[in-house]
Amino acid sequence: MADEGAGSTGRVVVLVLPEVNLLDLAGPVQVFDAAACLGAGYRIEHVADTERVATAQGVSLAGLGALPEVVAGDLVLVPGPRLREHREPYVSETVVGWLREAAHAGARLASVCTGAVALGEAGLLDGHRCTTHWTLVEAMRARYPAARVQEAVLYVHDGRISTSAGVSAGVDLALSLVERDHGPALTTAVARELVVYLRRDGAGEQISQFLKHRSHLDSAVHRVQDHLAGSIDAAHTLAELAEVANLSPRGLSRAFTAATGITPLEYRQRLRLERAMSLLCETSLPVDAVATRCGFREGRHFRRLFKARYGGPPSEFRHRTG
């Protein structure tokens, strides 16, 4: 489990703003719901400063809870509303005050698309790297000059503040938050359940190695792939993996290569390197600690493999989302 997820309460408080965009709301919420169904323990609440909210797409949402007290480790999620030109304030003073109290209490805050404006109005983006829908980048920079607004990225994590680009990038952000809380194996299962790509950051490959080579129908090979994804730092041997598949080592090698086009140990190496890239981009762990987390026993060997895979040393990819 990544350090950033330590202390998470599992509570997800979804702030529903007037004229919220349905996909900004439903996409990330379904990620957390799917994760909960797979054992993650998330508890989702929908709240607003009014009992009923009209969405941008004309659907009226009722039965929303009042703005609650939040505590350290709670996640406050702000899906993006449709912003009307020359209509201010963008969010009510009640919401602004509540978001400030949530931040002061130690809650994690995440916005989808235009939801970043709510965090900006509360002053919570000041000094932080953040992003939003590409059409709003310049306006955000002008309105919140102390915020470090990034462009051409899917999402940005900076401390307890997380923000995402437009619409479907909210799903990418939610998957990233699940990965921080529960690791890559469960996150991969969520992505497969929702039939979506698992993308690490705006600069990385679109299709995760955790999802590549999984379109085959060999259940024994799938078991081995699940086992490798769930124990990246373990020192697997071919014989141990063969026991998982209930095959001989030679039989596993033949079956795995036929189903995926690569060997089991090459697949494990690709998973480890992608996990290392994720940790480098999203944490402040030293390179040697990243190597150990990902199952590499010797830092020099890790650096050589990483450079061959990504074209540069691990140090060049530190906080690449920012």
N, C-alpha and C positions, 0 to 999 in steps of 0.2 A: 504494500500500500504506500502510495506516495506521501511525502511529508505534509503536503498542502491539505490533504483530507483528514489529517489527524485532528481529533476534537470535534468532528462533524456530529451533530445531533441526529441527522437523518430527516429533520423537519425542513420542508420546502414551502415557503410562504410566497404564493404567487400574487403579486400586486396587479389587479386588473384596472387599467386606466380607461377613461372614456375614449371611445372610438379605437379600442385595441384591435389590431389586426389578428384575425383568427389563426393564421398559420404561425405567427410569432408566439401566440399563446399555446396552441394545441401541440405544435411540434416538440418543443422542449418538455412540456408536461408529459407527453406520451413516452419520452425517453425515461423520465424518472419513474413513471408508472410501470413501464416494462421492466426496469431494473428492480423495482419493488417486487414484482411478480416472480422475479428470478432470485429473490432472497436478499436484496440489498437493504431492505428496511426503511425505505423512504416513506414519509407521511406528508401528503400534499394538502395544502389549504389554499383556497381562493379567497382573497380579501379585497376590499375596496373601501373608499370613504363614502360610498353610497350603496344602498341595498341592491340597486339594479344598474347595469351598465349596458349601453348600446354599443355594439361593435362597429367597426368601420364597414363591415360587409352586411350590416343590417340585422344581424341576429341579436336579440336582447338576452342578456345574461342576468339571472335573478338568483336570490338565495346566497349572495356573497356575504362572507363574514366581515365583521368590523375589523379595523386595523388593530392587530393584537400586539401585545408586548413580545419582543423577541429577545433571545439570549445569545451569548457567544456560541458559535458553531451552527446556528440556524442559517439557512440559505434563503435570502430574499431575492426572488426572481421577478424582473420587470420586463414583461413583453412589450413590444413597441406599439405605440398608438399612431394613428394617422394624424400628422401635424398639419394644421390649417395655417396658411400664410396669413400673417398679420393678426392671428388670434392668440392673445396672451391673457393670463399666464398659461404656460404649457401644462403645468400641473398645479394643483391647489396648494395653498399654504399648509393645509393639514397634512397632505402627502409629503411635502418637503420636510416638515418638522418630524414626521414619523420616520422617514428615511434617515435623517440625521441621528435620531435616537437609536435606530437599529445599528447604524455604523458605530456609534459610541458604545453600544452594548457588546460589540465584538462580533456581530453577525457578518456573514459573507454576503456580498451583494453582486448580482449578475444581471446584466441587461441584454435584451435582444433588439438589434436594429435601432429604431428610434427611441427605444426605452432608455438609451444612454442619456437622453435629454433630462429625464427625471433625476438621474444621478448628478448631472451637470448643474441643474437648478438648485440642488441641495448642497452644491460645493464639494461633492464627494470625489469628483474627478481631478481636482486640483493636485498637481504634482504627480499624477498617475498616467501611465500609458493606457490608452483606451482606443476603441474604434466604434464605428457605427456604419449605417448605410452609406454607400459611396457618394450619394447625392448630397449628403449632409456634412461631409468631412470639412469643407471650407467654412461652412456656417458654424459648425461646432468650434473650430479653431478661433473664429472671430468672437463668438459669444462667451467661450470659456478659455481665455488665453492662457490660464495656468495649467490647463489640461494638455497632455502630450498625445494629441490625436493622431493615430496611425492610419495609413491607408494600405490597400492591397493585402490585407490579412483577413482571415476568416474570424479569428477571435484573439483576444489578448487577456492574459492573466497578469495582474500586478498586485501582489499582496492579496488582500481580501476582496479586491475589486476585479470583476471579470466582465468583459463586454464583447459583443459579437457584431459582425457585419449584417447585411440585410437578410431578412426572411429565413430561408432554409439554413443559413449559418447558425441560427439558434439551436438547431439539432446538433450541429458539430460542437457548439459550446457545451450543450448539455452532456453529450457523450464524453467530452473532455473532463467535465466536473465529476461524472460518474467514475471515470478512470482514476482521477485523483483520490476519490473516496475509497474505491474498491478494486483498483488495479485493472490491467488490460484484459484478463481472461473474462471477467464478467461483462466488461464493456463490449468486448467482441461478441459475446452472446446476445447482448441487447441490440447491437447493430445488425446482427444476423436475423434476430426476431423481427426487427422493423424493416428489413431488406433495404438498408441504407449503407453507403460507404462510411468507413471509419477514417477520418482525415485528421492528422496530427496537428497541422498548422497551415497557414496560408502559403508557406514556402515549400512544404513537403509534398511527397507523392500523394495523388488523390486517393488511390486505393491502398489501404493498409496491408502490410504483409500478413496481418492477422486474418485478413479476409481473402487474400490471394490463395490460389491453389485449393479452394474449398468447394468448387463446383462439381466435383466428382461424387459418386454414389457408394464408395467403398467405406462401409461403417467402421471397419477395423482401422483404416487410415485416419478417419475422422477422430476416433478415440485417441490415437497417438497425437494428432494435432492439438486436440483439446488438452491433453496431458502436458504437452510442451508449452502451450500458451499459459497454463495455470502454474507452471513451476519453472519460469525462465532461468532462475539463478541456480537450479539444480544441476549436478554433474551427471547427466544422463549417459548411459551406455546403450549401445544398440541392443544388447541382450535384455536390458531392463525395459526398453521400449517394445521389444518383441513380446514380452510378457503382457504388456498392456493390450497389445493387439491380439494376443493368443495365437501368435505365429512364431515360427523359427526366425532367428535373425536374418537368414538369407531370404526367407519368405517375405518378411517385412520389407526388406530392401527392394525386392522386386515389386511388391504391391505398391509401396509408397512412390517409387519412381514412375511406375506405370500410371498412377492416379494424378501425380502432381508435376512430374517432369524433373524433380530434384530429389536428393536423398534426404532421409530424416535429419541427419546432422547439419546439412546445408540449410534446411528449413529452420532448424533451431537457431542457427547463426543469424539468419535474416530477422527472426523475431527479436533476438537479443539486440541487434544493431538498431532496429527501429525503436525498441523500448529505450535504448540509450539516447537516441535522438530526441525522443519525447522528454526525457528527464533533463537533458541539456537545455532544451528550449524553455522548459517550464519550471525548473527548480534552480536553486543556487548550490546544489551539491558539487563538490570537487570532482574533477574528471575521474580520478582513481576510485572515488566512492560510487560514481555512476557505473564504472566498469564492474565493480564488485556486485552491485545491485543486479546487474544483468548477466551474471554468471561467468564473467571473464576473470580468471585468477591472476592474470599478469597484465599490468597497465600498458606496457610497451606493445604487447601482442594486440590488445584492444585498439590502441591508437593506429596501428598499422592496418588492421581490418577496417576500422571506421574510415580512414582516409581513402582506402581502396573503394569503399562502397559509396561515399558521399563527396569525394573529391577535395576534402580539406580536413585538417585536424579537428578533434572535438572542440577545442577552445574557440574556433571560429563560429561555432553554432550556438554559443551561449546566448540565451534569451533572444533567439532569432525572430520571434514574433514581435519584438519591439525594436 
